[in-house]
Amino acid sequence: MSYDNVYPFVYLAWLAGAACFVLGLHYMNSPATARNGNRLSAAGMTLAVGATAVLLLVQGIDGLAWAVIVIGFLIGGAAGLATARTVPMTAMPQLVSVFNAVGGGAAALVAIDDFLAHGEGGGASVSTTLFVVLGVVIGSVTFSGSLIASGKLQGVISGKPIIFPGSRILTIVLGLVALFGTFGLVFSATGTVVLDPLVADVVLLAIIGAALVFGVTMVLPIGGADMPVVISLLNAFTGTAAAMAGFVLDNPVLIISGALVGASGGILTKLMADAMNRSIMNIMVGGFGGGDHATAAAGGAAAGTVRAIGADDAAIQLAYAQLVIIVPGYGLAVAQAQHACRELGELLEERGVTVEYAIHPVAGRMPGHMNVLLAEANVPYPMLKEMEEVNPDFDRADVVLVVGANDVTNPAARRPGNPVSGMPILDVDHAKSIIVIKRSMGRGYAGIDNELYANPKTGMLFADAKDGLAQLTSAVKAL
């Protein structure tokens, strides 16, 4: 069959694949249909890739090109399978950030190739040149920025805001270089400015270099507490860069899927920023917090007023309560204690206790982190309650069990003048009794003491989350 006969069917297959992406995203609105949404999206991608392979076969590309494609599939598929099977849920945010970097870098490379294919920009239309340069800029910023964000989350780079003398000025200068370079190439395409092909190459290299360094200087000054928001924003950048590549290649699947990722990532970024009661601009200008290694200074605000509690005393409170609310946090994820948490919850339910799980929007390091962990442990979705739904329940809760959550429970957020001021929190301190499982009095990402720990109603069970939950489960069974 000829190319002209096959292309309409391939184009329809691309549109069908894009439709699968849209429906798949819609199904992800509900935990009950999210799995099918993932499957539908994967089917759409399979259809789009298969249709593209058919088109390439009809075009008759040479053996070397097929070898590169097959090798790329094998390497990428093997890497994807290995990471999916080996990376723990606690490391999923940094993995997502690496995937963002890969997506942004790929979009930038596609744009660069198209720029060179059109004779260094001279043979391209104004619209194509604009999409090419935007793809290069956004893709390059996403690539380097995502790698820095991943390094901060992984601990390879300090989670503290890193600011060096002149860093903000450098960021502004880099942004101006990318901006004026873009104008230069676009005006060259219109004929307003005549650029020699070699000069055009140099301008493009300057744009790439400025964008890559801009991504680094943009993310370094942001604290570890804000990395989930940054990753979401960079994910939106990745989608936008992919959409730009779709316009360059005239590929509807890339345009639609990129636009979906860009729009959904942008909405998610706004929702996460709202959950922290902060503007996106405030986050990007510079974050707060000291990262994982920030620890409470001796004699801190909570020192001397903290009441330690044993597992047996805590178990009595839990076993004879009517309503227990469990508040999971990143400490639960680090300890891989979701199964122990579910076991304790089921044991309490067997004794007639009503158990709920309170999920803060930014608990953990990515949206839905706690939901996914608890779902992995087969905790029923109806038991997982979002902050707005569960906050009224704290007033009638007999016991709240906080497992590894810190800043999202800090009553200091209700007062002005501190790093968490104004951040919506879980109203844990409204409960009749509070039990906190924590390894030490270390501070959270915001770098301040949690006033909840000094509350007279709070008992501190100092233990690793998994070990602490196991102690409570054994003590409840012994009653």
PyMOL commands that set and color helices and strands:
alter all, ss='L'
color gray80, all
select helices_A, chain A and resi 3-27+31-59+63-86+89-117+126-154+167-190+197-219+224-249+252-275+280-285+311-319+330-334+338-350+369-376+381-383+387-396+407-409+411-414+428-430+451-454+465-478
alter helices_A, ss='H'
color red, helices_A
select strands_A, chain A and resi 323-328+354-359+384-386+399-403+433-438+458-462
alter strands_A, ss='S'
color yellow, strands_A
deselect
rebuild
show_as cartoon
